[in-house]
Amino acid sequence: SQQGEEDPQALSIQEGENATMNCSYKTSINNLQWYRQNSGRGLVHLILIRSNEREKHSGRLRVTLDTSKKSSSLLITASRAADTASYFCATDAPDSSYKLIFGSGTRLLVRP
Amino acid sequence: EAEVAQSPRYKITEKSQAVAFWCDPISGHATLYWYRQILGQGPELLVQFQDESVVDDSQLPKDRFSAERLKGVDSTLKIQPAELGDSAMYLCASSPTPYEQYFGPGTRLTVT
């Protein structure tokens, strides 16, 4: 079963624009992570935000977490064609042995 | 840079046949995961190993799937017999800490 739901399911933007993806989840969490997956490849870890954090930055990435709304957003600024990929949020719940539950993903297309 | 290795990358098999996937995690990573990813969805955990011990196999269809990590290093996931619904990407991941998982390129299985 999938814990998270990403919104939108697909996003198409022009190079240089910002891309925002949202993730909603159902149960309380320890941490929330974002991963990127290029077509037909494995996932790459992007960023982790803990349940007691509200915002985190890494390069062109900005992640926010609102535990009261059980939601997170990933912002990619100044997008590049190489950012074209699927993006997944993943959560781990308390007492779950850090088992990750992935959302259904957002497919991002950055047009050159 | 060390990577998780998986083989084969692609496998086509007929239903009712047996199929096996192999994973070699990053050296020193005690935790190893097998995920199944159906097209258009996020990965779903099948089994988690800590060294050679199974930590979580609650989502593994044990009537047909088996996984082993005999020496606590590489791992094999087997399906016997394969069914049409098993067509998916099978991803292996390893981690040095509970938080960040490193994924291999995956094995794309097609059951005909």
Backbone of each chain as ProteinMPNN parsed JSONL, in Angstrom:
{"seq_chain_A": "SQQGEEDPQALSIQEGENATMNCSYKTSINNLQWYRQNSGRGLVHLILIRSNEREKHSGRLRVTLDTSKKSSSLLITASRAADTASYFCATDAPDSSYKLIFGSGTRLLVRP", "coords_chain_A": {"N_chain_A": [[0.856, -1.191, 0.0], [0.404, 2.31, -0.624], [1.668, 5.091, 1.0], [1.933, 7.791, 0.518], [0.738, 10.478, -1.526], [1.478, 12.043, -4.467], [1.318, 15.257, -5.93], [1.321, 17.507, -8.616], [0.413, 14.647, -10.73], [1.798, 14.719, -13.073], [4.009, 17.078, -14.563], [4.868, 19.75, -16.615], [7.282, 21.961, -17.624], [9.085, 24.966, -18.614], [12.555, 25.236, -19.27], [14.476, 26.822, -16.771], [12.334, 27.764, -15.343], [10.587, 27.454, -12.17], [9.843, 24.442, -10.368], [7.283, 22.897, -8.61], [6.375, 20.357, -6.414], [4.05, 18.373, -4.643], [3.404, 16.456, -1.697], [1.35, 14.298, 0.054], [0.595, 12.584, 3.072], [-0.463, 9.846, 5.224], [-0.183, 8.865, 7.875], [1.437, 9.436, 11.079], [4.87, 10.48, 11.094], [8.452, 9.767, 11.18], [10.488, 10.756, 9.553], [10.731, 12.414, 6.363], [11.485, 11.837, 3.033], [12.842, 12.778, -0.157], [13.149, 11.428, -3.383], [14.714, 10.99, -6.569], [14.054, 9.652, -9.802], [15.366, 8.683, -12.738], [14.28, 7.814, -16.026], [13.664, 4.395, -16.243], [15.655, 3.745, -14.451], [17.37, 3.351, -11.249], [16.519, 4.756, -7.998], [17.507, 7.948, -6.706], [18.692, 9.44, -3.816], [17.589, 12.555, -2.62], [17.014, 14.483, -0.546], [16.469, 14.73, 2.98], [14.058, 15.341, 5.446], [13.372, 15.945, 8.781], [10.781, 15.137, 11.179], [10.554, 17.182, 13.007], [11.444, 19.38, 11.738], [10.904, 22.201, 9.594], [11.643, 23.31, 7.204], [14.005, 22.81, 4.602], [17.06, 23.118, 2.79], [18.888, 22.348, -0.178], [21.217, 22.995, -2.356], [19.671, 23.705, -5.377], [17.301, 22.831, -4.427], [14.42, 22.972, -2.372], [12.756, 22.015, 0.459], [9.744, 21.698, 2.186], [7.904, 20.982, 5.173], [4.873, 20.204, 6.629], [3.583, 19.074, 9.323], [1.147, 19.205, 10.583], [-0.682, 19.307, 8.568], [0.004, 17.05, 7.309], [1.724, 17.037, 5.028], [4.085, 17.749, 2.4], [6.331, 19.714, 0.438], [8.261, 19.921, -2.545], [10.501, 22.033, -4.002], [12.024, 22.9, -6.955], [14.331, 25.058, -8.078], [15.042, 27.268, -10.848], [14.979, 25.39, -13.084], [16.423, 22.695, -15.018], [16.998, 20.943, -18.116], [18.076, 18.505, -17.467], [16.859, 17.912, -15.099], [14.623, 16.541, -15.659], [12.643, 13.899, -14.764], [11.196, 11.374, -12.582], [9.774, 12.118, -9.443], [9.749, 11.16, -6.096], [8.182, 11.046, -2.927], [8.974, 9.753, 0.295], [8.173, 8.156, 3.286], [8.927, 7.378, 6.713], [7.665, 5.666, 9.454], [7.125, 6.024, 13.021], [8.502, 3.435, 15.057], [8.815, 1.611, 12.969], [11.038, 0.362, 12.056], [12.413, 1.951, 10.294], [11.244, 1.547, 7.857], [10.55, 2.411, 4.575], [7.892, 4.071, 3.021], [6.706, 4.69, -0.08], [5.419, 7.333, -2.142], [3.287, 7.867, -5.017], [4.504, 9.329, -6.979], [5.679, 12.139, -8.982], [5.812, 13.027, -12.31], [8.164, 14.838, -13.907], [8.744, 17.028, -16.553], [11.107, 18.891, -18.143], [11.319, 21.285, -20.452], [13.609, 22.135, -22.982]], "CA_chain_A": [[0.0, 0.0, 0.0], [1.193, 3.51, -0.715], [1.362, 6.049, 2.065], [1.883, 9.164, 0.049], [0.187, 10.821, -2.833], [2.104, 13.244, -4.996], [0.467, 16.12, -6.741], [0.513, 16.798, -9.609], [0.973, 13.398, -11.225], [2.729, 15.083, -14.133], [4.265, 18.515, -14.619], [5.707, 20.125, -17.743], [7.672, 23.359, -17.488], [10.168, 25.419, -19.47], [13.85, 25.368, -18.605], [14.608, 28.099, -16.091], [11.205, 27.969, -14.433], [10.591, 26.667, -10.937], [8.909, 23.306, -10.328], [6.83, 22.57, -7.259], [5.64, 19.11, -6.278], [3.501, 18.217, -3.315], [3.247, 15.093, -1.198], [0.525, 14.167, 1.254], [0.719, 11.262, 3.661], [-1.642, 9.526, 6.031], [0.068, 8.584, 9.289], [2.542, 10.202, 11.65], [6.147, 10.07, 10.513], [9.719, 10.198, 11.749], [11.201, 11.523, 8.538], [10.227, 12.383, 4.995], [12.596, 11.967, 2.076], [12.528, 12.899, -1.579], [14.036, 10.703, -4.277], [14.544, 11.21, -8.007], [14.264, 8.469, -10.619], [15.412, 8.866, -14.182], [13.514, 6.772, -16.706], [14.254, 3.072, -16.317], [16.818, 3.639, -13.577], [17.107, 3.311, -9.818], [16.226, 6.035, -7.351], [18.615, 8.688, -6.111], [18.249, 10.212, -2.66], [17.797, 13.984, -2.781], [17.0, 15.263, 0.684], [15.679, 14.191, 4.09], [13.611, 16.332, 6.424], [12.857, 15.263, 9.969], [9.429, 15.568, 11.543], [10.609, 18.413, 13.8], [11.947, 20.448, 10.875], [9.861, 22.783, 8.756], [12.17, 23.659, 5.89], [15.39, 22.412, 4.393], [17.567, 23.486, 1.474], [20.068, 21.671, -0.688], [21.426, 23.504, -3.704], [18.473, 24.296, -5.973], [16.136, 22.172, -3.851], [13.875, 23.459, -1.112], [11.698, 21.126, 0.928], [8.998, 22.126, 3.373], [7.121, 19.94, 5.817], [3.813, 20.666, 7.518], [3.076, 17.845, 9.931], [-0.262, 19.376, 10.955], [-1.443, 18.998, 7.355], [0.567, 15.82, 6.75], [2.086, 17.324, 3.646], [5.418, 18.26, 2.121], [6.511, 20.169, -0.934], [9.623, 19.99, -3.089], [10.655, 23.102, -4.982], [13.272, 22.924, -7.723], [14.439, 26.392, -8.688], [15.84, 27.401, -12.074], [15.048, 24.01, -13.573], [17.254, 22.37, -16.186], [16.501, 19.765, -18.83], [18.561, 17.324, -16.747], [15.976, 17.637, -13.954], [13.53, 15.685, -16.127], [12.678, 12.639, -14.012], [10.08, 11.213, -11.647], [10.157, 12.477, -8.085], [8.948, 10.419, -5.127], [8.388, 11.244, -1.506], [8.974, 8.508, 1.056], [8.081, 8.411, 4.721], [9.074, 6.263, 7.633], [6.82, 5.901, 10.615], [7.694, 5.578, 14.292], [8.443, 1.995, 15.334], [8.663, 0.867, 11.711], [12.376, -0.08, 11.625], [12.81, 2.828, 9.193], [10.67, 1.077, 6.606], [10.104, 3.527, 3.748], [6.684, 3.949, 2.22], [6.822, 5.656, -1.162], [4.245, 7.823, -2.832], [3.103, 7.419, -6.4], [5.435, 10.057, -7.823], [5.361, 13.205, -9.941], [6.68, 12.985, -13.491], [8.529, 16.2, -14.296], [9.382, 17.227, -17.853], [11.631, 20.239, -18.305], [11.517, 21.491, -21.881], [14.741, 23.041, -23.226]], "C_chain_A": [[0.885, 1.231, 0.0], [0.717, 4.498, 0.338], [1.102, 7.414, 1.489], [1.23, 9.3, -1.307], [0.872, 12.093, -3.29], [1.137, 13.985, -5.908], [1.341, 17.22, -7.311], [1.134, 15.46, -9.988], [2.005, 13.667, -12.298], [2.817, 16.595, -14.215], [5.211, 18.791, -15.771], [6.005, 21.617, -17.652], [8.804, 23.677, -18.471], [11.439, 25.505, -18.634], [13.971, 26.766, -17.998], [13.487, 28.395, -15.13], [11.392, 27.127, -13.171], [9.558, 25.556, -11.025], [8.561, 23.017, -8.881], [5.997, 21.3, -7.279], [5.206, 18.97, -4.828], [3.305, 16.747, -2.969], [2.364, 15.132, 0.034], [0.638, 12.742, 1.763], [-0.345, 11.075, 4.726], [-1.365, 9.384, 7.521], [1.23, 9.434, 9.801], [3.87, 9.623, 11.166], [7.317, 10.452, 11.402], [10.417, 11.17, 10.802], [10.458, 11.446, 7.214], [11.397, 12.634, 4.066], [12.036, 12.177, 0.681], [13.608, 12.184, -2.377], [13.707, 11.086, -5.716], [14.813, 9.905, -8.739], [14.241, 8.857, -12.09], [14.792, 7.636, -14.835], [14.285, 5.458, -16.764], [15.453, 2.852, -15.411], [16.399, 3.508, -12.119], [16.866, 4.705, -9.264], [17.478, 6.636, -6.746], [18.067, 9.555, -4.989], [18.576, 11.687, -2.869], [17.949, 14.689, -1.439], [16.109, 14.577, 1.714], [15.304, 15.341, 5.005], [12.968, 15.584, 7.589], [11.518, 15.875, 10.385], [9.427, 16.849, 12.357], [11.205, 19.588, 13.015], [10.822, 20.949, 9.988], [10.342, 23.078, 7.343], [13.625, 23.219, 5.812], [15.795, 22.748, 2.964], [18.753, 22.61, 1.123], [20.254, 22.112, -2.128], [20.183, 24.188, -4.231], [17.176, 23.687, -5.418], [15.729, 22.837, -2.539], [12.696, 22.567, -0.743], [11.049, 21.745, 2.154], [8.183, 20.956, 3.898], [6.122, 20.581, 6.764], [3.164, 19.432, 8.127], [1.611, 17.978, 10.35], [-1.176, 19.063, 9.775], [-0.993, 17.693, 6.718], [0.913, 16.026, 5.271], [3.488, 17.9, 3.568], [5.431, 18.779, 0.693], [7.989, 20.188, -1.279], [9.622, 21.065, -4.157], [12.02, 22.963, -5.634], [13.331, 24.274, -8.411], [15.31, 26.344, -9.938], [16.066, 26.042, -12.724], [15.884, 23.89, -14.843], [16.67, 21.143, -16.863], [16.908, 18.48, -18.104], [17.735, 16.999, -15.509], [14.785, 16.774, -14.356], [13.655, 14.3, -15.51], [11.347, 12.493, -13.272], [10.599, 11.477, -10.244], [9.181, 11.819, -7.105], [9.232, 10.925, -3.718], [8.29, 9.883, -0.821], [8.985, 8.846, 2.538], [8.42, 7.16, 5.514], [8.366, 6.627, 8.932], [7.537, 5.471, 11.892], [7.508, 4.074, 14.484], [8.28, 1.154, 14.077], [9.984, 0.298, 11.225], [12.821, 0.674, 10.382], [12.32, 2.326, 7.846], [10.112, 2.263, 5.832], [8.84, 3.158, 2.99], [6.717, 5.069, 1.188], [5.457, 6.1, -1.664], [4.255, 7.378, -4.277], [3.908, 8.233, -7.399], [4.841, 11.16, -8.673], [6.341, 13.096, -11.09], [6.916, 14.411, -13.974], [9.224, 16.189, -15.652], [9.821, 18.677, -17.934], [12.011, 20.408, -19.769], [12.651, 22.492, -22.106], [14.305, 24.313, -23.957]], "O_chain_A": [[1.985, 1.212, 0.553], [-0.481, 4.705, 0.53], [0.179, 8.116, 1.903], [1.182, 8.366, -2.108], [0.852, 13.104, -2.588], [0.27, 13.398, -6.555], [2.07, 17.844, -6.539], [2.267, 15.173, -9.603], [2.981, 12.928, -12.423], [1.842, 17.305, -13.972], [6.247, 18.137, -15.894], [5.089, 22.438, -17.608], [9.396, 22.782, -19.074], [11.395, 25.809, -17.442], [13.615, 27.762, -18.628], [13.653, 29.185, -14.2], [12.227, 26.225, -13.114], [8.524, 25.708, -11.675], [9.443, 22.907, -8.029], [5.046, 21.173, -8.05], [5.906, 19.395, -3.909], [3.07, 15.911, -3.841], [2.605, 15.914, 0.954], [0.761, 11.802, 0.978], [-1.045, 12.02, 5.091], [-2.207, 9.739, 8.345], [1.923, 10.079, 9.014], [3.975, 8.433, 10.869], [7.208, 11.329, 12.258], [10.868, 12.246, 11.196], [9.664, 10.535, 6.978], [12.201, 13.539, 4.291], [10.903, 11.799, 0.383], [14.801, 12.307, -2.101], [12.577, 11.454, -6.037], [15.694, 9.138, -8.35], [13.22, 9.303, -12.614], [14.784, 6.551, -14.254], [15.409, 5.406, -17.264], [16.19, 1.88, -15.581], [15.21, 3.549, -11.8], [16.993, 5.702, -9.973], [18.39, 5.923, -6.328], [17.109, 10.306, -5.176], [19.695, 12.035, -3.247], [18.919, 15.417, -1.227], [15.123, 13.927, 1.367], [16.127, 16.208, 5.303], [12.129, 14.705, 7.395], [11.177, 16.989, 9.986], [8.412, 17.543, 12.405], [11.439, 20.661, 13.573], [9.895, 20.205, 9.669], [9.552, 23.094, 6.4], [14.365, 23.247, 6.795], [14.981, 22.673, 2.043], [19.518, 22.186, 1.989], [19.536, 21.66, -3.02], [19.685, 25.135, -3.623], [16.085, 24.002, -5.894], [16.567, 23.208, -1.717], [11.764, 22.387, -1.526], [11.73, 22.251, 3.045], [7.82, 20.05, 3.148], [6.487, 21.405, 7.602], [2.294, 18.815, 7.513], [0.907, 16.974, 10.46], [-2.305, 18.609, 9.958], [-1.546, 17.273, 5.701], [0.457, 15.29, 4.396], [4.008, 18.46, 4.533], [4.649, 18.342, -0.15], [8.847, 20.435, -0.431], [8.836, 21.014, -5.103], [13.045, 22.916, -4.953], [12.474, 24.595, -9.235], [16.194, 25.496, -10.069], [17.204, 25.603, -12.892], [16.029, 24.835, -15.618], [15.924, 20.386, -16.242], [16.176, 17.49, -18.122], [17.891, 15.925, -14.927], [14.023, 16.325, -13.5], [14.656, 13.611, -15.71], [10.489, 13.372, -13.331], [11.721, 11.106, -9.903], [7.963, 11.906, -7.26], [10.379, 11.199, -3.363], [7.607, 8.979, -1.303], [9.726, 9.724, 2.981], [8.226, 6.037, 5.051], [8.467, 7.749, 9.428], [8.452, 4.649, 11.848], [6.475, 3.516, 14.114], [7.665, 0.088, 14.124], [10.061, -0.2, 10.102], [13.513, 0.127, 9.523], [12.907, 2.64, 6.811], [9.303, 3.03, 6.355], [8.735, 2.083, 2.399], [6.753, 6.249, 1.538], [4.48, 5.353, -1.619], [5.119, 6.613, -4.705], [3.986, 7.855, -8.568], [3.666, 11.128, -9.037], [7.554, 13.074, -10.882], [5.986, 15.099, -14.396], [10.173, 15.436, -15.87], [9.003, 19.588, -17.809], [12.923, 19.744, -20.261], [12.665, 23.565, -21.503], [15.134, 25.178, -24.239]]}, "seq_chain_B": "EAEVAQSPRYKITEKSQAVAFWCDPISGHATLYWYRQILGQGPELLVQFQDESVVDDSQLPKDRFSAERLKGVDSTLKIQPAELGDSAMYLCASSPTPYEQYFGPGTRLTVT", "coords_chain_B": {"N_chain_B": [[32.928, 6.084, -7.54], [31.157, 4.097, -5.263], [28.668, 1.687, -6.102], [25.411, 0.139, -6.088], [25.067, -3.036, -7.378], [23.193, -4.792, -9.823], [21.852, -7.704, -11.361], [20.14, -9.793, -13.75], [19.858, -6.924, -15.996], [17.625, -6.826, -17.555], [14.919, -9.066, -17.967], [13.126, -11.545, -19.55], [10.557, -13.784, -19.219], [8.597, -16.781, -19.32], [5.303, -17.317, -18.052], [4.906, -19.33, -15.163], [7.487, -20.186, -15.125], [10.692, -20.246, -13.404], [12.516, -17.555, -11.935], [15.359, -15.544, -11.19], [16.96, -12.947, -9.377], [19.832, -10.954, -8.828], [21.747, -9.178, -6.389], [24.293, -6.959, -5.447], [25.323, -5.246, -2.799], [26.54, -1.978, -1.75], [29.791, -2.025, -0.468], [30.14, -2.765, 2.926], [27.653, -1.884, 3.701], [25.188, -2.737, 5.848], [22.474, -3.089, 5.734], [20.02, -4.262, 3.533], [17.723, -4.01, 0.881], [14.902, -5.189, -0.958], [12.81, -4.086, -3.491], [9.682, -3.818, -5.235], [8.572, -2.332, -8.161], [5.883, -1.277, -9.795], [4.933, -0.199, -13.03], [4.549, 3.256, -13.244], [4.054, 3.635, -10.597], [5.15, 4.079, -7.144], [8.042, 2.572, -5.534], [7.617, -0.517, -3.748], [8.253, -2.041, -0.704], [9.591, -5.266, -0.522], [11.25, -7.029, 0.954], [13.447, -6.736, 3.738], [16.748, -6.853, 4.822], [18.945, -7.182, 7.594], [22.195, -7.435, 7.843], [22.528, -10.873, 7.594], [20.005, -11.47, 8.354], [16.445, -11.49, 8.145], [14.538, -8.615, 8.413], [12.099, -7.492, 7.786], [9.584, -8.923, 6.03], [6.993, -8.678, 5.378], [5.473, -7.926, 3.179], [6.156, -9.675, 1.227], [5.246, -12.048, -1.14], [5.006, -15.033, -0.042], [4.375, -17.501, -0.992], [5.372, -17.766, -3.502], [7.62, -16.196, -3.783], [11.006, -15.84, -2.758], [13.759, -14.891, -0.714], [17.209, -14.441, -0.088], [20.17, -13.902, 1.856], [22.834, -14.999, 2.345], [25.505, -14.794, 3.403], [25.449, -12.347, 4.404], [26.154, -10.43, 2.581], [25.94, -10.245, -0.623], [22.781, -10.724, -2.341], [19.932, -12.721, -3.26], [16.921, -12.751, -5.047], [14.131, -14.674, -5.64], [11.616, -15.91, -7.846], [9.1, -18.214, -8.105], [6.426, -20.117, -9.098], [6.645, -17.79, -11.858], [4.229, -15.226, -12.449], [1.896, -13.481, -14.588], [1.269, -11.034, -13.433], [3.551, -10.384, -12.094], [5.214, -8.885, -13.572], [7.339, -6.196, -13.587], [9.553, -3.632, -12.241], [12.328, -4.619, -10.434], [13.923, -3.574, -7.685], [16.953, -3.14, -5.933], [18.325, -2.031, -2.897], [20.733, -0.505, -0.694], [21.931, 0.437, 2.555], [23.923, 2.435, 4.757], [23.116, 3.651, 7.008], [20.08, 4.123, 8.88], [18.647, 5.911, 7.32], [19.302, 6.92, 4.647], [18.999, 5.539, 1.526], [20.633, 3.676, -0.985], [20.176, 3.036, -4.287], [20.185, 0.381, -6.687], [20.37, -0.127, -10.308], [18.225, -1.639, -11.044], [16.141, -4.459, -12.101], [14.379, -5.164, -14.923], [11.555, -6.967, -15.235], [9.726, -8.965, -17.407], [6.916, -10.85, -17.795], [5.595, -13.306, -19.801]], "CA_chain_B": [[31.91, 6.06, -6.492], [30.589, 2.767, -5.122], [27.278, 1.584, -6.521], [24.732, -1.141, -5.912], [25.028, -3.751, -8.65], [22.1, -5.742, -9.995], [21.813, -8.42, -12.633], [20.339, -9.096, -15.011], [19.143, -5.654, -16.096], [16.346, -7.136, -18.181], [14.616, -10.501, -17.985], [11.836, -11.942, -20.096], [10.317, -15.172, -18.882], [7.215, -17.214, -19.495], [4.631, -17.619, -16.786], [5.147, -20.634, -14.534], [8.918, -20.436, -15.035], [11.4, -19.672, -12.267], [13.404, -16.455, -12.29], [16.151, -15.101, -10.044], [17.652, -11.668, -9.509], [20.981, -10.87, -7.932], [22.095, -7.838, -5.949], [25.52, -6.802, -4.672], [25.203, -3.91, -2.207], [27.773, -1.227, -1.516], [30.581, -2.667, 0.563], [30.002, -2.205, 4.262], [26.254, -1.587, 4.023], [24.615, -3.898, 6.522], [21.046, -3.222, 5.442], [19.731, -4.477, 2.114], [16.285, -3.999, 0.616], [14.351, -5.492, -2.277], [11.549, -3.411, -3.768], [9.027, -4.028, -6.521], [7.974, -1.099, -8.646], [5.002, -1.421, -10.941], [5.037, 0.979, -13.881], [3.691, 4.373, -12.875], [3.861, 3.691, -9.153], [6.36, 4.118, -6.353], [8.525, 1.262, -5.087], [7.004, -1.132, -2.575], [9.215, -2.928, -0.07], [9.298, -6.693, -0.455], [11.989, -7.642, 2.048], [14.564, -5.967, 4.287], [17.731, -7.638, 5.56], [19.989, -6.581, 8.395], [23.183, -8.503, 7.673], [21.896, -12.016, 6.931], [18.697, -11.706, 8.966], [15.285, -10.783, 7.613], [13.924, -7.679, 9.356], [10.708, -7.286, 7.389], [9.156, -9.547, 4.766], [5.543, -8.728, 5.497], [4.85, -7.734, 1.864], [6.697, -10.657, 0.29], [4.308, -13.169, -1.381], [5.901, -16.133, 0.308], [4.051, -18.746, -1.703], [6.118, -17.842, -4.742], [8.835, -15.392, -3.7], [11.938, -16.115, -1.676], [14.944, -14.036, -0.744], [18.24, -14.866, 0.841], [21.408, -13.131, 1.945], [23.432, -16.041, 3.177], [26.712, -14.363, 4.108], [25.277, -10.964, 4.788], [26.703, -9.519, 1.588], [25.029, -10.168, -1.746], [21.454, -11.277, -2.084], [19.183, -13.241, -4.404], [15.462, -12.781, -4.959], [13.635, -15.671, -6.581], [10.174, -16.061, -8.048], [8.784, -19.513, -8.7], [6.484, -19.803, -10.524], [6.312, -16.422, -12.218], [2.888, -14.97, -12.962], [1.842, -12.285, -15.434], [1.231, -9.863, -12.563], [4.866, -10.109, -11.509], [5.941, -7.973, -14.454], [7.632, -4.979, -12.833], [10.966, -3.368, -11.996], [12.747, -5.078, -9.113], [15.009, -2.693, -7.257], [17.696, -3.457, -4.725], [18.939, -0.856, -2.276], [21.458, -0.775, 0.533], [22.139, 1.656, 3.326], [24.839, 2.367, 5.899], [22.38, 4.208, 8.145], [18.652, 3.857, 8.649], [17.923, 6.969, 6.628], [19.548, 7.141, 3.221], [19.132, 4.294, 0.785], [21.29, 3.759, -2.281], [19.489, 2.087, -5.156], [20.775, -0.133, -7.902], [19.659, 0.253, -11.532], [16.999, -2.416, -11.177], [15.939, -5.496, -13.109], [13.046, -5.062, -15.514], [11.022, -8.302, -15.503], [8.511, -9.105, -18.211], [6.404, -12.223, -17.788], [4.695, -13.468, -20.968]], "C_chain_B": [[31.26, 4.682, -6.46], [29.113, 2.767, -5.478], [26.72, 0.212, -6.156], [24.632, -1.789, -7.288], [23.849, -4.72, -8.666], [22.242, -6.427, -11.337], [20.718, -9.473, -12.589], [19.636, -7.748, -15.012], [17.755, -5.86, -16.678], [16.162, -8.654, -18.191], [13.216, -10.7, -18.54], [11.655, -13.419, -19.807], [8.859, -15.512, -19.138], [6.604, -17.512, -18.136], [4.843, -19.088, -16.436], [6.638, -20.995, -14.476], [9.489, -19.811, -13.77], [12.336, -18.568, -12.761], [14.123, -15.99, -11.019], [16.872, -13.812, -10.376], [18.755, -11.617, -8.465], [21.303, -9.42, -7.622], [23.377, -7.869, -5.133], [25.509, -5.387, -4.091], [26.559, -3.212, -2.129], [28.489, -1.851, -0.319], [30.411, -1.966, 1.913], [28.588, -1.865, 4.659], [25.596, -2.841, 4.599], [23.156, -4.142, 6.131], [20.831, -3.301, 3.931], [18.223, -4.614, 1.951], [16.004, -4.485, -0.808], [12.984, -4.811, -2.381], [10.995, -3.906, -5.107], [8.353, -2.72, -6.913], [7.175, -1.387, -9.907], [5.02, -0.112, -11.716], [4.042, 2.053, -13.458], [3.434, 4.509, -11.386], [5.205, 3.83, -8.435], [6.798, 2.722, -5.945], [7.786, 0.789, -3.837], [7.984, -2.145, -2.002], [8.718, -4.367, -0.069], [9.966, -7.328, 0.768], [13.152, -6.741, 2.438], [15.441, -6.903, 5.098], [18.605, -6.711, 6.414], [21.046, -7.668, 8.507], [22.478, -9.689, 6.999], [20.48, -12.288, 7.436], [17.61, -10.872, 8.302], [14.667, -9.915, 8.707], [12.433, -7.523, 9.071], [10.473, -7.982, 6.059], [7.641, -9.627, 4.722], [4.826, -8.578, 4.154], [5.37, -8.711, 0.814], [5.699, -11.798, 0.103], [5.044, -14.494, -1.216], [5.55, -17.452, -0.386], [4.876, -18.895, -2.973], [7.443, -17.086, -4.719], [9.695, -15.884, -2.539], [13.148, -15.204, -1.828], [15.939, -14.554, 0.273], [19.448, -13.948, 0.753], [22.319, -13.915, 2.878], [24.628, -15.553, 3.996], [26.635, -12.897, 4.507], [25.876, -9.972, 3.808], [25.728, -9.422, 0.422], [23.753, -10.938, -1.472], [20.819, -11.744, -3.386], [17.692, -13.214, -4.094], [14.958, -13.731, -6.039], [12.106, -15.653, -6.651], [9.945, -17.411, -8.727], [7.418, -19.986, -8.223], [6.111, -18.357, -10.786], [4.893, -16.336, -12.767], [2.908, -13.662, -13.757], [1.906, -11.01, -14.597], [2.554, -9.527, -11.906], [5.7, -9.185, -12.389], [6.095, -6.622, -13.768], [9.133, -4.743, -12.865], [11.264, -3.842, -10.583], [14.029, -4.323, -8.746], [15.638, -3.214, -5.972], [18.304, -2.168, -4.198], [19.728, -1.306, -1.062], [21.676, 0.531, 1.274], [23.103, 1.413, 4.479], [24.183, 2.862, 7.184], [20.911, 3.922, 7.906], [17.985, 4.797, 7.662], [18.093, 6.987, 5.12], [19.801, 5.819, 2.533], [19.743, 4.562, -0.577], [20.729, 2.648, -3.162], [20.371, 1.628, -6.31], [19.929, 0.25, -9.108], [18.383, -0.537, -11.767], [17.071, -3.507, -12.234], [14.508, -5.372, -13.613], [12.592, -6.456, -15.899], [9.752, -8.202, -16.327], [8.123, -10.568, -18.225], [5.371, -12.349, -18.903], [3.867, -14.752, -20.849]], "O_chain_B": [[30.858, 4.156, -7.498], [28.395, 3.725, -5.193], [27.466, -0.745, -5.944], [24.169, -1.168, -8.244], [23.546, -5.375, -7.669], [22.687, -5.831, -12.317], [20.397, -9.992, -11.52], [18.874, -7.464, -14.087], [16.818, -5.143, -16.328], [17.108, -9.415, -18.393], [12.25, -10.103, -18.065], [12.531, -14.223, -20.129], [7.999, -14.632, -19.168], [7.296, -17.905, -17.197], [4.944, -19.953, -17.306], [7.013, -21.989, -13.854], [8.859, -18.96, -13.143], [12.877, -18.644, -13.864], [13.567, -16.038, -9.922], [17.333, -13.606, -11.499], [18.626, -12.163, -7.369], [21.154, -8.542, -8.471], [23.534, -8.699, -4.238], [25.673, -4.422, -4.837], [27.595, -3.812, -2.416], [27.874, -2.161, 0.701], [30.526, -0.745, 2.019], [28.329, -1.584, 5.829], [25.468, -3.863, 3.924], [22.67, -5.271, 6.193], [21.385, -2.514, 3.163], [17.543, -5.242, 2.762], [16.772, -4.222, -1.734], [12.132, -4.935, -1.501], [11.737, -4.35, -5.983], [7.663, -2.089, -6.113], [7.738, -1.704, -10.955], [5.111, 0.964, -11.124], [2.846, 1.793, -13.33], [2.688, 5.388, -10.955], [6.263, 3.711, -9.053], [6.004, 1.783, -6.006], [7.387, 1.587, -2.989], [8.488, -3.007, -2.723], [7.589, -4.654, 0.328], [9.331, -8.068, 1.52], [13.76, -6.077, 1.598], [14.957, -7.65, 5.948], [18.95, -5.604, 6.001], [20.841, -8.686, 9.167], [21.888, -9.519, 5.932], [19.832, -13.234, 6.99], [17.821, -9.713, 7.945], [14.319, -10.403, 9.782], [11.616, -7.435, 9.987], [11.115, -7.646, 5.063], [7.074, -10.529, 4.106], [3.698, -9.047, 4.0], [5.051, -8.577, -0.367], [5.334, -12.456, 1.078], [5.636, -15.003, -2.167], [6.335, -18.4, -0.367], [5.065, -20.005, -3.469], [8.301, -17.327, -5.568], [9.191, -16.287, -1.491], [13.508, -14.802, -2.935], [15.572, -15.039, 1.343], [19.709, -13.314, -0.269], [22.54, -13.543, 4.031], [24.736, -15.882, 5.178], [27.632, -12.291, 4.899], [26.087, -8.809, 4.149], [24.795, -8.619, 0.457], [23.655, -11.698, -0.508], [21.123, -11.235, -4.465], [17.264, -13.608, -3.009], [15.319, -13.604, -7.209], [11.415, -15.415, -5.66], [10.517, -17.705, -9.776], [7.259, -20.239, -7.029], [5.349, -17.761, -10.025], [4.418, -17.24, -13.454], [3.819, -12.846, -13.614], [2.523, -10.024, -15.002], [2.674, -8.503, -11.234], [6.78, -8.753, -11.986], [5.107, -5.981, -13.411], [9.89, -5.53, -13.432], [10.541, -3.509, -9.644], [15.059, -4.432, -9.412], [14.951, -3.665, -5.055], [18.745, -1.317, -4.971], [19.441, -2.347, -0.469], [21.612, 1.607, 0.681], [23.109, 0.348, 5.094], [24.621, 2.546, 8.29], [20.542, 3.509, 6.806], [16.874, 4.525, 7.206], [17.104, 7.064, 4.391], [20.703, 5.07, 2.908], [19.414, 5.546, -1.24], [20.802, 1.469, -2.817], [21.187, 2.386, -6.834], [18.885, 0.883, -8.955], [17.554, -0.154, -12.592], [17.92, -3.492, -13.125], [13.553, -5.461, -12.842], [13.174, -7.072, -16.792], [8.828, -7.46, -15.994], [8.912, -11.425, -18.622], [4.397, -11.597, -18.949], [3.062, -15.051, -21.731]]}, "name": "protein", "num_of_chains": 2, "seq": "SQQGEEDPQALSIQEGENATMNCSYKTSINNLQWYRQNSGRGLVHLILIRSNEREKHSGRLRVTLDTSKKSSSLLITASRAADTASYFCATDAPDSSYKLIFGSGTRLLVRPEAEVAQSPRYKITEKSQAVAFWCDPISGHATLYWYRQILGQGPELLVQFQDESVVDDSQLPKDRFSAERLKGVDSTLKIQPAELGDSAMYLCASSPTPYEQYFGPGTRLTVT"}
